[in-house]
Amino acid sequence: MTKNAEIPQLQRLLKVMARLRDPDGGCEWDRAQDFKSIAPYTIEEAYEVSDAIERGDMAELKSELGDLLLQVVFHARMAEEAGLFAFDDVARSISDKMESRHPHIFGEETGQMDAKRWEDLKADERSGTGSTSAMDGVAGALPALMRSEKLQKRAARIGFEWHDMKGPRDKLAEELQELDEASEAERLVEAGDVLFVAVNIIRRYGVDAEQALKASNSKFERRFRQMEELAAQDGNAFENLSLDEQEAYWQRVKKIERTS
């Protein structure tokens, strides 16, 4: 058994990060980082975890989870150096939160947790931290579609919601017209309004807008690559074809998908 294998691996990782951040002989790059400079890497690693899961690559998932854990350790180490908190405080915080959010497991409540009870518990947590708005706590760094859905769910919980699908459908038509009529300076905002209402409609079908768009992106990319391949097999450069000819390849790809 190696020396490193004898050390609990989390403790080993904490020691590795402390050594990297050591002003006396640590890594120059690691010592130069701060919370803001590391944040983009943290987000990137979370997406790489998601990508490994999507691809079903468990070996890659193990590696990517390690990269994500390193980000947590990195932030915690910088906080400890600043006298703010340490890794144990991070672990204690999430353990306390999970226990308080599962009173039917760790407390005296009976029955199963449902979505409303879960949201109520989270709302109680926010009010305990001085939250004054239903919008508080929705992270600004979330992907825009995901954040849109979360904001709408918060509003719906306190009654700010159309009673049926006619409302958002009519609103979508209105927003599309406003986009048509918008000046160049207004287009960004009006286009955002169209997307916001579209998310509302999708949400009311019980569909996650972020995941739905990811699926459509993957489908479009897969079909487009296959169109290029079919055109190449026919001796054609796809980019040199007319739109009607390109559309014919699109229909061929869809037919292949239906019959496969």
Secondary structure in CASP SS format (residue, H / E / C, confidence):
PFRMAT SS
TARGET T0000
AUTHOR 0000-0000-0000
METHOD secondary structure of the structure
MODEL  1
M C 1.00
T C 1.00
K C 1.00
N H 1.00
A H 1.00
E H 1.00
I C 1.00
P C 1.00
Q H 1.00
L H 1.00
Q H 1.00
R H 1.00
L H 1.00
L H 1.00
K H 1.00
V H 1.00
M H 1.00
A H 1.00
R H 1.00
L H 1.00
R C 1.00
D C 1.00
P C 1.00
D C 1.00
G C 1.00
G C 1.00
C C 1.00
E H 1.00
W H 1.00
D H 1.00
R H 1.00
A H 1.00
Q C 1.00
D C 1.00
F H 1.00
K H 1.00
S H 1.00
I H 1.00
A H 1.00
P H 1.00
Y H 1.00
T H 1.00
I H 1.00
E H 1.00
E H 1.00
A H 1.00
Y H 1.00
E H 1.00
V H 1.00
S H 1.00
D H 1.00
A H 1.00
I H 1.00
E H 1.00
R H 1.00
G C 1.00
D C 1.00
M H 1.00
A H 1.00
E H 1.00
L H 1.00
K H 1.00
S H 1.00
E H 1.00
L H 1.00
G H 1.00
D H 1.00
L H 1.00
L H 1.00
L H 1.00
Q H 1.00
V H 1.00
V H 1.00
F H 1.00
H H 1.00
A H 1.00
R H 1.00
M H 1.00
A H 1.00
E H 1.00
E H 1.00
A C 1.00
G C 1.00
L C 1.00
F C 1.00
A C 1.00
F H 1.00
D H 1.00
D H 1.00
V H 1.00
A H 1.00
R H 1.00
S H 1.00
I H 1.00
S H 1.00
D H 1.00
K H 1.00
M H 1.00
E H 1.00
S H 1.00
R C 1.00
H C 1.00
P H 1.00
H H 1.00
I H 1.00
F H 1.00
G C 1.00
E C 1.00
E C 1.00
T C 1.00
G C 1.00
Q C 1.00
M C 1.00
D C 1.00
A H 1.00
K H 1.00
R H 1.00
W H 1.00
E H 1.00
D H 1.00
L H 1.00
K H 1.00
A H 1.00
D H 1.00
E H 1.00
R H 1.00
S H 1.00
G H 1.00
T C 1.00
G C 1.00
S C 1.00
T C 1.00
S C 1.00
A C 1.00
M C 1.00
D C 1.00
G C 1.00
V C 1.00
A C 1.00
G C 1.00
A C 1.00
L C 1.00
P C 1.00
A H 1.00
L H 1.00
M H 1.00
R H 1.00
S H 1.00
E H 1.00
K H 1.00
L H 1.00
Q H 1.00
K H 1.00
R H 1.00
A H 1.00
A H 1.00
R H 1.00
I C 1.00
G C 1.00
F C 1.00
E C 1.00
W C 1.00
H C 1.00
D C 1.00
M C 1.00
K H 1.00
G H 1.00
P H 1.00
R H 1.00
D H 1.00
K H 1.00
L H 1.00
A H 1.00
E H 1.00
E H 1.00
L H 1.00
Q H 1.00
E H 1.00
L H 1.00
D H 1.00
E H 1.00
A C 1.00
S C 1.00
E H 1.00
A H 1.00
E H 1.00
R H 1.00
L H 1.00
V H 1.00
E H 1.00
A H 1.00
G H 1.00
D H 1.00
V H 1.00
L H 1.00
F H 1.00
V H 1.00
A H 1.00
V H 1.00
N H 1.00
I H 1.00
I H 1.00
R H 1.00
R H 1.00
Y C 1.00
G C 1.00
V C 1.00
D C 1.00
A H 1.00
E H 1.00
Q H 1.00
A H 1.00
L H 1.00
K H 1.00
A H 1.00
S H 1.00
N H 1.00
S H 1.00
K H 1.00
F H 1.00
E H 1.00
R H 1.00
R H 1.00
F H 1.00
R H 1.00
Q H 1.00
M H 1.00
E H 1.00
E H 1.00
L H 1.00
A H 1.00
A H 1.00
Q H 1.00
D C 1.00
G C 1.00
N C 1.00
A C 1.00
F H 1.00
E H 1.00
N H 1.00
L C 1.00
S C 1.00
L H 1.00
D H 1.00
E H 1.00
Q H 1.00
E H 1.00
A H 1.00
Y H 1.00
W H 1.00
Q H 1.00
R H 1.00
V H 1.00
K H 1.00
K H 1.00
I H 1.00
E H 1.00
R H 1.00
T H 1.00
S C 1.00
END
